[in-house]
């Protein structure tokens, strides 16, 4: 018995409204995750996460519907889970490229894990599991936004643990070397320094991010830094090196 081939643009051959809706949901959810990562200036941003999520969903759609014609022509057994397994293996190349080590500090772990999660969200959308995809996206925001605050409040700070110190100060007075000297005098080790100049205005300012490590009192350090006339703002937060 001869089977007629499905039309190229047919909407009933696994590329109808349901599949397009699943791709659209993958686009939305992966964009939300990418937006959160981009807002925190991580190495993989909005476009990377969105493309990972949509591509994963598309590959799941292909694994489920792309071989319908072959299955009709012959007695062929096909396991869609094999394609899903290859997606999981393949995403490891992107995640591995986001992890690097500098001065014995591992960076990029959370970013790589978020890319992996985005892949899973896209697979869930392409596999027709929208509730799980929505739940996983919500859990992403809970973990990356909520857990650092809970850890800073409830978990004891380990000896020699790292933290981030953000300061905004007026430029033109060579203040940054003095601020760094204050940190080292207080017993903290400077792991990384990042300076961004703030736009325009009659009172030029800059924002500096210091990654510090030490066991001394961070509150006293922040108070001493803020006591300087040219320092506008001081904020101490939990370290985000792994992200």
Secondary structure, 3 states (H helix, E strand, C coil): CCCCCCCCCCCCCCCCHHHHHHHHHHHHHHHHHHHHHHHCCCCCCHHHHHHHHHHHHHHHHHHHHCCHHHHHHCCCCCCCHHHHHHHHHHHHHHHHHCCEEECCEEECHHHHHHHHHHHHHHHHHHCCCHHHHHHHHHHHHHHHHHHHHHHHHHCCCCCCCEEEEEEEEECCCCCHHHHHHHHHHCCCEEEEEEEEECCCCCCCEEEEEEEEECCCCHHHHHHHHHCCCCEEEEEEEECCCCC
